[in-house]
């Protein structure tokens, strides 16, 4: 399917280029020259391949087609959260801010093949580690911070996000129902934004990267503090197209 799509796009570019050349020759009463046609064919091929290259580089460095990247990374996070909730398997989510822009492939080299790295629109990288507990993820995360220019890293898991979600529903005198992957994803992104903002405002300047836990689960005071912080933060705008969020129970912030 991808090959057919590229072929149609290349044919479209080639036809438009030839029509432009024929229009210019007709307008200026010039004869059609074979070398010019071959040159235009080569230029059309290079232009189409350049577009494919830019599409490949975009998700890696985070500079092209950001709207599509945002949609894809939200779908990936929701899918992994759904699998974790359905099968009761652990899932670690590590968000990291870098001192300089780092490619996704560079971070993924220090993880397992089953792990996924995506770029958040908020400016940090997300390492998704399925079938991994917080304790098991320590080795890989320490390896990343020691090899790459990481400023700080925030780690959470699905259980932690579910506890925070249940605490919010209880605090709002709402019925504690089963959390949906979309609710957890929205809670995750919002909580990470709040955590990074708190780190930026209070953290002392140091060259040594620090790994933070989102919050200590099981502590009611910590959950209440997080709920207050989330209430004063800006709500996330859901960018997934064509999907109506009817089951979301997150209280308006």
C-alpha positions as a Markdown table, in Angstrom:
| # | Residue | x | y | z |
|---|---|---|---|---|
| 1 | Unk | 0.0 | 0.0 | 0.0 |
| 2 | Unk | 2.9 | 2.4 | 0.8 |
| 3 | Unk | 4.6 | 1.6 | -2.5 |
| 4 | Unk | 1.4 | 2.4 | -4.4 |
| 5 | Unk | 1.0 | 5.6 | -2.5 |
| 6 | Unk | 4.5 | 6.7 | -3.4 |
| 7 | Unk | 4.1 | 5.7 | -7.0 |
| 8 | Unk | 0.9 | 7.8 | -7.4 |
| 9 | Unk | 2.6 | 10.7 | -5.7 |
| 10 | Unk | 5.6 | 10.5 | -8.0 |
| 11 | Unk | 3.4 | 10.2 | -11.1 |
| 12 | Unk | 1.5 | 13.3 | -10.0 |
| 13 | Unk | 4.7 | 15.3 | -9.5 |
| 14 | Unk | 6.1 | 14.1 | -12.8 |
| 15 | Unk | 2.9 | 15.0 | -14.8 |
| 16 | Unk | 2.7 | 18.4 | -13.2 |
| 17 | Unk | 6.4 | 19.1 | -14.0 |
| 18 | Unk | 6.0 | 18.0 | -17.6 |
| 19 | Unk | 2.8 | 20.1 | -18.0 |
| 20 | Unk | 4.7 | 23.1 | -16.7 |
| 21 | Unk | 7.6 | 22.5 | -19.1 |
| 22 | Unk | 5.3 | 22.1 | -22.1 |
| 23 | Unk | 3.3 | 25.2 | -21.1 |
| 24 | Unk | 6.6 | 27.3 | -21.0 |
| 25 | Unk | 7.8 | 25.9 | -24.3 |
| 26 | Unk | 4.4 | 26.6 | -25.9 |
| 27 | Unk | 4.2 | 30.1 | -24.4 |
| 28 | Unk | 7.7 | 31.1 | -25.7 |
| 29 | Unk | 7.4 | 29.1 | -28.9 |
| 30 | Unk | 10.3 | 26.9 | -28.2 |
| 31 | Unk | 11.0 | 23.4 | -29.4 |
| 32 | Unk | 10.7 | 20.5 | -26.9 |
| 33 | Unk | 14.2 | 19.2 | -26.2 |
| 34 | Unk | 14.9 | 15.7 | -25.0 |
| 35 | Unk | 17.8 | 16.7 | -22.5 |
| 36 | Unk | 15.4 | 19.1 | -20.8 |
| 37 | Unk | 12.8 | 16.3 | -20.4 |
| 38 | Unk | 15.4 | 14.0 | -18.9 |
| 39 | Unk | 16.5 | 16.8 | -16.5 |
| 40 | Unk | 13.0 | 17.4 | -15.4 |
| 41 | Unk | 12.4 | 13.7 | -14.9 |
| 42 | Unk | 15.5 | 13.6 | -12.6 |
| 43 | Unk | 14.4 | 16.8 | -10.7 |
| 44 | Unk | 10.9 | 15.3 | -10.1 |
| 45 | Unk | 12.4 | 12.1 | -8.8 |
| 46 | Unk | 14.8 | 14.0 | -6.5 |
| 47 | Unk | 12.0 | 16.2 | -5.2 |
| 48 | Unk | 9.7 | 13.2 | -4.5 |
| 49 | Unk | 12.5 | 11.3 | -2.7 |
| 50 | Unk | 13.3 | 14.5 | -0.7 |
| 51 | Unk | 9.8 | 14.6 | 0.5 |
| 52 | Unk | 10.0 | 11.0 | 1.7 |
| 53 | Unk | 13.2 | 11.8 | 3.5 |
| 54 | Unk | 11.6 | 14.7 | 5.3 |
| 55 | Unk | 8.7 | 12.5 | 6.4 |
| 56 | Unk | 11.2 | 10.0 | 7.8 |
| 57 | Unk | 13.3 | 12.6 | 9.6 |
| 58 | Unk | 10.3 | 14.4 | 11.1 |
| 59 | Unk | 9.4 | 12.0 | 13.9 |
| 60 | Unk | 13.1 | 11.4 | 14.6 |
| 61 | Unk | 14.1 | 15.0 | 15.2 |
| 62 | Unk | 10.7 | 16.4 | 15.8 |
| 63 | Unk | 10.8 | 19.2 | 13.3 |
| 64 | Unk | 8.4 | 18.1 | 10.6 |
| 65 | Unk | 4.6 | 17.4 | 10.6 |
| 66 | Unk | 4.2 | 18.0 | 14.3 |
| 67 | Unk | 0.4 | 17.5 | 14.2 |
| 68 | Unk | 0.7 | 14.0 | 12.7 |
| 69 | Unk | 3.4 | 13.2 | 15.3 |
| 70 | Unk | 1.1 | 14.3 | 18.1 |
| 71 | Unk | -1.7 | 12.1 | 16.8 |
| 72 | Unk | 0.5 | 9.1 | 16.5 |
| 73 | Unk | 2.2 | 9.4 | 19.9 |
| 74 | Unk | -1.2 | 9.7 | 21.6 |
| 75 | Unk | -2.5 | 6.6 | 19.8 |
| 76 | Unk | 0.7 | 4.6 | 20.8 |
| 77 | Unk | 0.5 | 5.6 | 24.4 |
| 78 | Unk | -3.2 | 4.8 | 24.6 |
| 79 | Unk | -2.7 | 1.4 | 22.9 |
| 80 | Unk | 0.1 | 0.4 | 25.4 |
| 81 | Unk | -2.0 | 1.6 | 28.3 |
| 82 | Unk | -4.9 | -0.4 | 27.1 |
| 83 | Unk | -2.8 | -3.6 | 26.8 |
| 84 | Unk | -1.4 | -3.0 | 30.3 |
| 85 | Unk | -4.8 | -2.6 | 31.9 |
| 86 | Unk | -6.4 | -5.5 | 30.0 |
| 87 | Unk | -3.7 | -8.0 | 30.8 |
| 88 | Unk | -2.5 | -6.6 | 34.1 |
| 89 | Unk | 1.0 | -6.2 | 32.8 |
| 90 | Unk | 3.3 | -3.5 | 34.1 |
| 91 | Unk | 4.1 | -0.4 | 32.0 |
| 92 | Unk | 6.7 | 2.2 | 32.8 |
| 93 | Unk | 6.6 | 5.7 | 31.2 |
| 94 | Unk | 9.8 | 7.7 | 31.4 |
| 95 | Unk | 9.7 | 11.3 | 30.3 |
| 96 | Unk | 13.1 | 13.0 | 29.8 |
| 97 | Unk | 14.3 | 16.5 | 28.9 |
| 98 | Unk | 17.5 | 16.7 | 27.1 |
| 99 | Unk | 20.1 | 19.5 | 27.1 |
| 100 | Unk | 20.1 | 19.4 | 23.3 |
| 101 | Unk | 17.9 | 17.8 | 20.7 |
| 102 | Unk | 18.4 | 14.0 | 20.7 |
| 103 | Unk | 17.1 | 11.6 | 18.0 |
| 104 | Unk | 14.6 | 9.0 | 19.0 |
| 105 | Unk | 16.9 | 6.3 | 17.5 |
| 106 | Unk | 19.7 | 7.3 | 19.8 |
| 107 | Unk | 17.6 | 6.9 | 22.9 |
| 108 | Unk | 16.1 | 3.6 | 21.6 |
| 109 | Unk | 19.6 | 2.1 | 21.3 |
| 110 | Unk | 19.9 | 2.0 | 25.1 |
| 111 | Unk | 16.5 | 0.2 | 25.5 |
| 112 | Unk | 15.1 | -3.2 | 24.5 |
| 113 | Unk | 13.6 | -3.9 | 21.1 |
| 114 | Unk | 10.1 | -4.1 | 22.6 |
| 115 | Unk | 10.4 | -0.5 | 24.1 |
| 116 | Unk | 9.1 | 2.5 | 22.2 |
| 117 | Unk | 10.4 | 6.1 | 22.2 |
| 118 | Unk | 8.1 | 8.9 | 21.0 |
| 119 | Unk | 8.5 | 12.7 | 21.1 |
| 120 | Unk | 6.0 | 14.7 | 23.0 |
| 121 | Unk | 4.7 | 18.0 | 21.7 |
| 122 | Unk | 5.6 | 19.5 | 25.1 |
| 123 | Unk | 9.3 | 19.2 | 24.3 |
| 124 | Unk | 10.4 | 16.0 | 26.0 |
| 125 | Unk | 10.9 | 12.4 | 25.0 |
| 126 | Unk | 8.7 | 9.5 | 26.2 |
| 127 | Unk | 10.2 | 6.1 | 26.7 |
| 128 | Unk | 7.5 | 3.5 | 26.9 |
| 129 | Unk | 8.6 | 0.2 | 28.5 |
| 130 | Unk | 6.0 | -2.5 | 28.5 |
| 131 | Unk | 6.3 | -5.6 | 30.8 |
| 132 | Unk | 8.6 | -3.6 | 33.0 |
| 133 | Unk | 8.3 | -2.5 | 36.6 |
| 134 | Unk | 9.7 | 0.7 | 38.1 |
| 135 | Unk | 12.5 | -1.4 | 39.8 |
| 136 | Unk | 13.4 | -3.2 | 36.6 |
| 137 | Unk | 13.6 | 0.1 | 34.6 |
| 138 | Unk | 16.2 | 1.6 | 36.9 |
| 139 | Unk | 19.2 | -0.1 | 35.0 |
| 140 | Unk | 18.1 | 1.1 | 31.6 |
| 141 | Unk | 17.3 | 4.6 | 32.7 |
| 142 | Unk | 20.6 | 5.0 | 34.6 |
| 143 | Unk | 22.3 | 3.9 | 31.4 |
| 144 | Unk | 20.5 | 6.5 | 29.4 |
| 145 | Unk | 21.3 | 9.3 | 31.8 |
| 146 | Unk | 25.0 | 8.3 | 31.9 |
| 147 | Unk | 25.4 | 8.2 | 28.1 |
| 148 | Unk | 23.1 | 11.0 | 26.8 |
| 149 | Unk | 22.8 | 14.7 | 27.7 |
| 150 | Unk | 19.7 | 14.4 | 29.9 |
| 151 | Unk | 18.8 | 17.2 | 32.2 |
| 152 | Unk | 16.1 | 15.5 | 34.2 |
| 153 | Unk | 13.8 | 12.4 | 33.9 |
| 154 | Unk | 10.4 | 11.7 | 35.4 |
| 155 | Unk | 9.2 | 8.1 | 35.8 |
| 156 | Unk | 5.7 | 6.8 | 36.3 |
| 157 | Unk | 3.8 | 3.6 | 35.7 |
| 158 | Unk | 0.2 | 2.7 | 35.0 |
| 159 | Unk | -0.6 | 1.8 | 38.6 |
| 160 | Unk | 0.6 | 5.2 | 39.8 |
| 161 | Unk | -1.6 | 7.0 | 37.2 |
| 162 | Unk | -4.6 | 4.8 | 38.1 |
| 163 | Unk | -4.2 | 5.7 | 41.8 |
| 164 | Unk | -4.0 | 9.4 | 41.0 |
| 165 | Unk | -7.1 | 9.1 | 38.8 |
| 166 | Unk | -9.1 | 7.2 | 41.5 |
| 167 | Unk | -8.0 | 9.8 | 44.1 |
| 168 | Unk | -9.3 | 12.6 | 41.8 |
| 169 | Unk | -12.7 | 10.9 | 41.4 |
| 170 | Unk | -13.0 | 10.3 | 45.1 |
| 171 | Unk | -12.0 | 13.9 | 45.9 |
| 172 | Unk | -14.7 | 15.2 | 43.5 |
| 173 | Unk | -17.3 | 12.9 | 45.2 |
| 174 | Unk | -17.6 | 11.0 | 42.0 |
| 175 | Unk | -18.2 | 7.3 | 41.5 |
| 176 | Unk | -14.9 | 5.4 | 41.1 |
| 177 | Unk | -15.3 | 3.6 | 37.8 |
| 178 | Unk | -12.9 | 1.7 | 35.5 |
| 179 | Unk | -10.4 | 4.1 | 34.0 |
| 180 | Unk | -10.1 | 4.3 | 30.2 |
| 181 | Unk | -6.8 | 4.4 | 28.3 |
| 182 | Unk | -7.7 | 7.9 | 27.1 |
| 183 | Unk | -8.2 | 9.2 | 30.7 |
| 184 | Unk | -4.9 | 7.7 | 31.8 |
| 185 | Unk | -3.1 | 9.2 | 28.8 |
| 186 | Unk | -4.5 | 12.6 | 29.5 |
| 187 | Unk | -3.7 | 12.4 | 33.2 |
| 188 | Unk | -0.2 | 11.2 | 32.3 |
| 189 | Unk | 0.6 | 14.1 | 30.0 |
| 190 | Unk | -0.9 | 16.7 | 32.3 |
| 191 | Unk | 0.9 | 15.3 | 35.4 |
| 192 | Unk | 4.2 | 15.2 | 33.5 |
| 193 | Unk | 3.8 | 18.9 | 32.5 |
| 194 | Unk | 3.1 | 19.9 | 36.1 |
| 195 | Unk | 6.0 | 17.9 | 37.4 |
| 196 | Unk | 8.5 | 19.4 | 34.9 |
| 197 | Unk | 7.2 | 22.9 | 35.7 |
| 198 | Unk | 7.8 | 22.2 | 39.4 |
| 199 | Unk | 11.3 | 20.9 | 38.7 |
| 200 | Unk | 12.1 | 23.9 | 36.6 |
| 201 | Unk | 11.0 | 26.3 | 39.2 |
| 202 | Unk | 12.6 | 24.7 | 42.2 |
| 203 | Unk | 15.5 | 22.6 | 41.0 |
| 204 | Unk | 19.1 | 23.8 | 41.7 |
| 205 | Unk | 21.4 | 24.1 | 38.8 |
| 206 | Unk | 23.5 | 21.0 | 38.4 |
| 207 | Unk | 25.2 | 19.1 | 35.5 |
| 208 | Unk | 24.2 | 15.7 | 36.9 |
| 209 | Unk | 20.9 | 14.3 | 35.6 |
| 210 | Unk | 18.3 | 13.4 | 38.2 |
| 211 | Unk | 15.6 | 10.8 | 37.9 |
| 212 | Unk | 12.4 | 11.8 | 39.7 |
| 213 | Unk | 9.4 | 9.7 | 40.5 |
| 214 | Unk | 6.1 | 11.3 | 39.5 |
| 215 | Unk | 4.9 | 10.9 | 43.1 |
| 216 | Unk | 5.0 | 8.4 | 45.8 |
| 217 | Unk | 2.0 | 6.1 | 45.4 |
| 218 | Unk | 0.0 | 5.1 | 48.5 |
| 219 | Unk | 0.5 | 8.5 | 50.2 |
| 220 | Unk | -2.8 | 10.3 | 50.5 |
| 221 | Unk | -1.1 | 13.7 | 51.2 |
| 222 | Unk | 1.0 | 13.4 | 48.0 |
| 223 | Unk | -2.1 | 12.6 | 46.0 |
| 224 | Unk | -4.0 | 15.6 | 47.4 |
| 225 | Unk | -1.0 | 17.8 | 46.6 |
| 226 | Unk | -1.0 | 16.5 | 43.1 |
| 227 | Unk | -4.7 | 17.1 | 42.7 |
| 228 | Unk | -4.4 | 20.7 | 43.7 |
| 229 | Unk | -1.5 | 21.2 | 41.3 |
| 230 | Unk | -3.4 | 19.6 | 38.4 |
| 231 | Unk | -6.4 | 21.8 | 39.1 |
| 232 | Unk | -4.4 | 24.9 | 38.6 |
| 233 | Unk | -2.7 | 23.6 | 35.4 |
| 234 | Unk | -4.1 | 24.1 | 31.9 |
| 235 | Unk | -6.2 | 21.2 | 30.5 |
| 236 | Unk | -4.7 | 19.3 | 27.6 |
| 237 | Unk | -6.4 | 19.8 | 24.2 |
| 238 | Unk | -7.1 | 16.4 | 22.7 |
| 239 | Unk | -5.9 | 16.4 | 19.1 |
| 240 | Unk | -7.0 | 12.9 | 18.0 |
| 241 | Unk | -9.3 | 13.5 | 15.0 |
| 242 | Unk | -12.7 | 12.1 | 14.6 |
| 243 | Unk | -12.9 | 10.6 | 18.1 |
| 244 | Unk | -15.5 | 11.9 | 20.6 |
| 245 | Unk | -14.4 | 11.6 | 24.2 |
| 246 | Unk | -17.7 | 10.6 | 25.8 |
| 247 | Unk | -16.4 | 8.5 | 28.6 |
| 248 | Unk | -13.9 | 11.0 | 30.0 |
| 249 | Unk | -14.5 | 11.7 | 33.7 |
| 250 | Unk | -11.6 | 14.1 | 34.3 |
| 251 | Unk | -12.9 | 17.1 | 36.2 |
| 252 | Unk | -12.6 | 20.4 | 34.4 |
| 253 | Unk | -9.5 | 22.3 | 35.4 |
